[in-house]
Structures are given as structure tokens and as C-alpha cells.
């Protein structure tokens, strides 16, 4: 009886939910490290049970599995992080799922909705203390930004944004989705005043309605995002203060790191300065992990991009997350950005699920 009940447990959903919770708690810093490490131990236990019971270790891109495992080992030893290891293990678990991509997105959507509304509810009940953050406008007025229980207002918008990205993939009615996106983005912006988040929502709407799937740029979006980052940094160096003000001083920070060779020439290790927030995924990889990891992510994005470009919806999500990465580091959070798992999944399994897909071409 107990064995039958255990077999009915949706282990794939459970592992996604635990990853979302694990990364959320680690980012928000609500609990002690011992509790968070306990959750991580549970995740590893569930992964081991699934791999052993389901015997899923077969039919993989062996070269990529070896490379990924080596990079994961370097990440564990030098950076004391386990993100790449978790991505590989979860991709292996989903490898026997015929609807792997669809289910990954669906499980992330459910998990992120639970985390998002639970945080707001606990905040309203007084259990979470993060409240408002002030920002000085160009006119000298001081405005208040609310985080509704998240550590920072931008983090609230990031969680909201990945929820609506997942919702975009599962919804079939483009017009209805656009209306929902506009209304919800307006509400969340008025709470958080996250300009970068709102800009990405607007870009998402534009891509949904006007992106031509015949444009094959997926393989190069990671490089394009990097070039945009360096352009923003050098634009500040040339005296462009308007862009710097619009992006809350981000280009000036990019410029500081890029013009100091001691930081940018980082093979492996963490060269980020404490107390200086670097809101950029590409520079965060280079400075916070090293060029070895940048090359790894570049190859991952390049190879997976070729698979993803067959699905218009995934392509739009793929592109807009890279754009968001130009001003936000949290797109590297594997408990938020479901595209990272999908990318690892497609590369490891030489995925046929996206080859020749036509159903999302007009959505």
C-alpha cells in the first residue's frame, strides 16, 4: 500500500518545487543556513531516489555530460555552488518525459505562484518585515517602493515576470494573455516602481505581437547581451548620464568593473566587491564565477538556441530573459529562470521534442 502511494508521487513536480523553495529561501535569507542546507539534502535525496528507481541514465549527449559534470565540479570546489550540478541532475530526471519542456514550465508556474502569493500573504499578516525602499527622482522628490515581503522591490517584479513568462507559454489566447500582462504589469509596477521590469514587460508585448520567427538569432543572443552590457558601460564612460539615471546607476558600476583589469581578468573565482550590487547576468558570470563559466554558458546558449528557435514562444521567452539579464542578475537563478533547465535538458538529451515543431509559430 505504502509502495503504491509512493509510486503515485509526482517526483518531477516535487523536485522543481523544492528547487524553487531552496533558491527562494537562499536569496531572501529568511532562514538559517542549517535549515537551507537541510532542504538541499532533501533535494539530493529525491534526485538520487528518482535516478536509481527510474534508471534514467541513458541516451545522453555524453560529451556534454562530461563537460557539464567537469564544470559542475569546478563550481563546487572553487565557488561552493551547486547550480550546474542541479541543472544536470534535473535535466536527467526529465529526460524520459515525452512532454518534458511543457511539464518543466507547468511545474515552475505552479511553484512560483505558490511562493509569490505566499510571500505577499505573509507580508500582509505581518510575518515578513521587508517594507519600503526610498528612491530620489530627478526632480528631487523621494518616492517609496514596496517589496511586499520580498527582500527588494526588483525581486518582487522578477518573480512576477517569470510567472507571466510561464503563463505565456501555457496560454493559447494571445489577446487575452496580452490584456492580463498589461493589467498585472501595471499593478506590480505601481507597487515596486521597477522601471527595468516594466521595460522588459513592454519588450515582451512587442515581441509577442511583432517577432518574426524567420529571424534566426537564438545562437547569438548571449553574445549580443554581453555586447549590450559593454556598450552600456562605455556609454557612461563617454558621459551618457541619462542612460545611467534611467538604469539606476547600473552602467557606472559596469564601467567601474570593466575599467579595472584586476576584476575583469578572472579565470575562475569570485572577484565581486562586497557592498556593490552588480545587476547584470553577464558580468556576474565573468566577475562572480570566471571566464571558464562564461564560455560554458555561451556554449550552452549557443547549442540550445538552435533547438529553441523551432518554437516561437520559447524563442520569445529565451530572448526576453537575455534582455532582462542585461540589467538583472536573478535571471541566473535556477529556481526562477526555467529556461536554464530547458536549455540543459535540450542539450543533454539531443532533444527531438522541439525539432520541426510548428504549433507555436503563430502564438
Secondary structure, DSSP 8 states (H G I E B T S, - for coil): -HHHHHHHS-HHHHHHHHHHHHHHHHHHT-S-HHHHHHHHHHHHHHHHHHHHHHT---S--HHHHHHHHHHHHHIIIII---HHHHHHHHHHHGGG-TTHHHHHHHHHHHHHHHHHHHHHHHHHTTS----EEEEE-TTS-EEEEE-TTSSSHHHHHHHHHHHHHHHHHH---HHHHHHHHHHHHHHHHHHH--HHHHHHHHHHHHHHHH--TT---GGGHHHHHHHHHHHHHHHHHTT-HHHHHHTTTHHHHHHHHHT-HHHH--SSS----TT-----HHHHHHHHT-HHHHHHHHHHHHHHHHHHTTSHHHHHHHHHHHHHHTT-GGGG-TTT-HHHHHHHHHHHTT--SSTT--TTTT-
